[in-house]
């Protein structure tokens, strides 16, 4: 039997989370403030969503727009609070001013996650050298996923990179799951599945009325049907 493709949906609140689960999402990425491309939600938001759904939750660790780490000690404190509240999966990723991975910041924050699974987010799409970044992060505890469009401009331009990278599984730095998101549309699904990619991330695509409106169960269900073929 073929493995079911993972569908991750961005959720801002309990209403989003309940609709996404009902539509067939396997996992949620919890964020706030999409005007800043997604920042860390409050502990109260996390605990409310955790009580409302029983699928996996990955919580964003990001305090400001952009990919600089900013106040690392504050990030560490926020991560510790979320861990204490029961969060056990996370999303993070930091670059320095030259577009290289900010390894010190990533290691410092990941180090307080107690080995929890985490995603390195689309900072990889802004990295000066994707291959170097992946090799530098290859052995960090808990890192099991890269959220990427293959390009800073989205999946349309990044598709060749995504296909090439999934073909490198087994090489150092390439064992993590590719979770494809960023300008992802339903017509991308078939070529991505054919290439061996089996994890998909949607945000606006789950909200027919835009980011001012909620996640809609029927929109998520359409993605679920497409992924299940």
Number of C-alpha atoms within 10 A of each C-alpha: 3 5 7 12 15 19 22 26 28 28 26 23 18 18 14 23 31 20 22 30 22 16 21 22 25 20 22 25 23 27 24 20 13 14 9 12 12 21 19 23 21 16 19 11 16 24 15 14 22 18 9 14 18 13 15 17 25 22 29 23 23 28 20 16 15 14 23 20 23 15 12 17 13 12 19 19 13 20 24 17 14 24 18 11 14 13 21 18 20 25 25 24 26 24 22 14 9 9 19 19 27 18 16 12 22 19 13 14 23 24 15 14 21 12 14 17 17 23 24 22 21 24 22 27 21 18 21 14 13 17 14 14 19 19 13 15 17 17 11 13 16 17 22 17 20 25 24 26 27 27 21 17 13 17 21 15 14 19 18 13 15 22 19 12 17 19 14 12 13 10 11 15 17 20 17 18 17 24 23 30 23 23 20 19 13 11 9 14 20 13 12 19 16 10 14 13 22 20 22 23 24 23 20 18 21 28 20 14 12 12 15 10 12 20 29 21 20 17 17 26 19 15 22 19 11 13 19 12 9
